[in-house]
Amino acid sequence: MRRPLAALLVLLALAPAAHAERDDRDKPVSIEADRMLADDQKQIAVFEGRVVLTQGTFVLRADKLTVRQDAQGFQTGVAVGAPATFRQKRDGVDEWIEGEAQRIEYDGKAERVELYDKARVARDKDEVRGNYISYDSRTEVFRVQPSKDASGPPGREGRVRAVIQPKKKDEPAPSPKPPLELNPATELGKG
């Protein structure tokens, strides 16, 4: 049974971030673009020109966004731009996940997001860059590949770059829970 095209547009999982704001999934999807072509028969929608997709804290910006739905109801999406970007708040913390690439692809069936060409993903002040970044949300595994061309500063071309900030030493460690209070049993042996 085919769902209406509006169901196609729920591709919130486009953000390649573990622990994204969970409430976002229950929020309506809003898409703005200069033009749109939707084909209910083929279950495809194409948005072009200054595309902005918003759902809760998730915001995707692209020059073109194409979404499809297969016969089982799984969505795929491809966002292209110079670059295509996304931003989403992480669940339960005051941190944001941001990313960009020339092309961002989402596969709902595989639960995988792939960023192609000049890819960058940042969380708080941590960042990873490469020509290709893949994130599998089922296994929570990132895979980053360098570019194969010779672009980049001499001696650093074709390399993956990551910046990981140290934890602040002045941050207090979580306080341990107080030990359980044990009381002697007074009724043992009576029966």
N, C-alpha and C positions, 0 to 999 in steps of 0.2 A: 504494500500500500504506500503510495507516495504522500509525503507531507507537503503542505504548502511551502512556497519559497521562503516565507518568513522564518521557518524552522531552520533553513540553511544558514541563516545569518548568525546563529548562536555558535560562534567559533571562538568563544572566550579563551579556550585553552591555547590560543595562539601565543601567549606569553610563555617563554621557555623557562619558567621559574618555579622552583619547588616552593610550596607553601605560599602560593599567591592568595590574596584576600578571598576567602571562601564565600563571603556574602556577595561577591561580584556575580557569581553564577546565577543568582536569583534576581538580578537587576535586568531591566529592559536593555536591549541593544539599540543604539542609535547610530545611524550611518549618514554622513553628509558627503556629497560629491557633486561635481559639476554635471555629471550625467550618469545614467544607469541603464543597463540592458539586462532584463530578466527573462529567462526562458523556463517556464514551469515544466514543459514537456521534457527538457533535457536536465532539469534540476541544476541550473547554473545561473549565477548572477555576476555581472561585471560592473564595478563602480570605477569611474575614471575622473581624474582631475581633482586635486586637493582633497583626497579622501581622508575622512576622520571617522573612525569607528570608536565608540565609547560604550563601555558597560561597567558601571560602578567606578572603581578606581582605574580600570584598564583603559588605556587610550592607545590606539594604533593610528599612525599617519603614513600615508603612502600616495604615490601618484596613481596607482591602479591596484584594485583588490578584486580577485576572482575567487568565488566560492562555489563549491560543488557538493552535492550529496549523492551517495551511492544508494543502491537498492536496499541495503541494510540500515540506512539512516545515518551512516558515518559521514562527517563533514571533512573536507579538505579545503585549504585556503592558500592562496599565493598572493603576497603583497610585494609590489615592486616600487622602488623609488630611488631618489638620489640624495640621501638613502631613505628606505622605509624605516620607521622607528616605532618603538612601543615603550610604554611605561606602565607599571602596576605596583600598587602597595603590597608588601608582604603581609601575610596573615599574622595578627597578634603582636607585631612589632612596628616601630616607627621607622621602617626602612622601605626603600623603593627599589625595584628592579627595572633597569632600563636596557634597551638593546637597539642595535641598528645594523643594517646590512643593505646591500643593493636589492636583495631578494630574500624574503622570509616565507618559508613554507610550513604549513601545519597539516599533519595527518592525524585525524581523530581516531581512526581505527588502531594505528600503531602507537598513539599517544606520544608522538615525536614532533619536535619543532626543529627546523633546520634553517640556519642563516648562511647565506652565500655571498661572497665577494665583500671584502672590507668589513667583516663581521666583528661586532663588539657587544659584550654583555657586561653590565656593571651592577653590583649590589652594594649599596652604601658606598664605601670608598674602594672596594675590591673590584677588579676588572680583569677580563680576559679578552684578548684580541687574536684574530686569525683570519684566514681567508674563508674558513668554513667552521661553523660551530653547530653541533648537534646536541639536543637535549632530549633524553628519553625520560618521560615523567613516571613511567612504571618502575624503572630501576633507579631513577634519580642520578643518572650518569651523564656527564658532559663529555663530549669528544671534540677536540679542537685540532684542526689541520692548518698548516701554514700554506701560503701561496706557493705555487710552483715557479712563478716567474722571478725575475731578479729585482723586483721593486723593493724599496725600503732603503734605509741608510746602509752604506758599505759595511760589510761584516755582519749585518743583521737581517739581510734579505731572506725571505723564505722561512721565517721563524715564528713561532707562537710566542705571544707575550702575555704575562699575567702579573698583576700587582695584587698582593695580599697584605693587608694592613695587620700589624700586630695588635693583639688585644691590649687594651689600656691596663697598665699595672695598678692604677688607682681605683679601678672599678672593684667594688666589694664582691667577694665571692658569695654565691648564694648561701644563705645561712642554713645550716643543717636543721632538720626537724628535731624537736626535743625527743629524747628517748622515751619510749613507752614506760609508763609507771606500772610496775608489777606489784600485785597484792597477793599475799599468801592465801591459799585456798583454805577455808575453814570447814568445808563440808566433805573433804576427801575421807574415804574410808567408812563413811556412814551410808548405809544403804539398805 
